[in-house]
Amino acid sequence: MGDITETVSTLQNKFKSSDPFFIANKLDIIVIHEDLGNTLGYYSKHFRTKFIHINEKVSEKSSFFVCAHELGHALLHSNSNTPFLKRNTFFSTEKIELEANFFAMHLLFSSVQRSITYCEFNDYGIPKQLVQNYRSIFLNKKSNKCS
């Protein structure tokens, strides 16, 4: 997970921001909001142009997490086509998805100077198990409950 923390730190230092939309824009990654049915979002690359597709129906906070997750794919797995891999191969995409999730959480929350509550993670639509894994790996803390 060292690559994730280094990549996030580099981005935050370079762009003085943790906003995934701002960073994507600065990296010339096109962000498109569209009706994706039940899909929250996905990353694609057409020739050399990178795209982040976000479901227009997700909440504003969730869209930040989805954008950050897909930005993680764009930077960490830029040549991997996870929808294709899931549909057409036996290749496990679990590790790739977990890395993109941790990238997103680290980008959005690592610069916050106080402890993040589970409720705040939940506001972004992040599942409790993922929060627990992230907190134990990156923050060395147990998850707390919503009040």
N, C-alpha and C positions, 0 to 999 in steps of 0.2 A: 504494500500500500504506500510505500515511500514515493513511488513515481507520482501517485495521485496528490500527495501533500506538496511535493515539489512543483508540480504543474500548476496547482491552485495558487501557491505562493507566488510563483512567477507571474501568473496572470494578474493577481491582485496588485502586485508591485508595479507591473508595467502599465496597467490601466487605471490604477487607484480606484478600483471598483470591484464589487462582488455581484454586480447586476449581470445576469447571464445574457439578457437582451443587448445591453450595451457592449459587452465583450464580443458577442457574436457579430454585432454590427462592425466593430473595429477589426475583426478578423475576416470581414467580407463573407460571412456565412449568412445566407438569406433565411429569414424566419417568416414562415407562412402560417397564418391562422385559417383553418378550414374545417369543414364538417368531416370528421373522421369516424363517425359512428361510435363504436365502443372503444376505439383506440385512443389513448391519451396523446400520443405523439410518436414520431419516428424521425430518424436521421437518414438522409440519402445524399448521394454524390452522383452528379451527372457530368461526365467528363471531369473537369477540374473544379466545378462549382459545387459548393456544399450547401445543403438545405436542411433546415430544421422545420418539421411540420408539427403544428400544435393544434389539438382539437379546440375549435372555437367555443365549445360548450363547457370547458373546464373553468373553474373560478380563477380570478386574477392571481391569488396566491399559488394555486396549483399550477398555473401556467408558468410561474417562475421556476418551480421544481422541475416541471416537464422540460422547459427550455434548458435548464442547467444539466439535467440528465442527458438530453440529446447533445448538448455541447460537449459533455464528457465523451460520448461516442465519437463525435467529430474530431476530438483531439487525441483520444486514447486508442480508438479503433477505427480510424478514418477509412480503412479499406474493407472493413467487415460489413457484410449485409446480414444483420441478425434476423430480419423477417424471412429472408431466403434460407438461411441456415436452419431456422426452426422448422420451416415447411418442408424442405427438400433433403435434409441430411440427418445423420445421427449425431452431429456435432452438438455438444452441450454449450448453450449460450449463457448458462447460469453465471459463470465467472465474469463474462463480459457485462452482463446486466448488473451484477453486484458492484463491479468497478464503476460503472456509470452512475449508479445510485450513490455510492460513497463519494464520488467526485461532486455530484450535485449537492449533497448534504454538506460537504466540506466547503465548497464554494459559498454556499448561502449562509452557513452558520459559524465557520471557523474564526471569523473576525469579530464576532459578537463578544463583548468583554464580560458578559455575565453568563450564568448557567442557563441553558435553554431547557424549557420544560417540555414534557411530552405533549402537552396541549398545543404548544407553539408548533412543534413538528406536525402534529395532527392537522392543524389549520392548513398546512400545505398538502394534505392528502397523503402523507407518508405513513405507511403501515407500522404498527407498534413493533413487530419483530425486527424490522429494518432499523428502527430507531434504537432498539436495544443493542443490536449488533454494532451499529455506528458508535454509540456511546461507549461501549466496552472497548472497542478497538482504538478510537481516536481520542476519546475524552477520559478513558479509564474510570467511568462512572456507571452506576446502575441506573436504569430508567426509573423515573418517578411517575406517579399516577396523576391523572387530571383531577382537579378538585371541582 
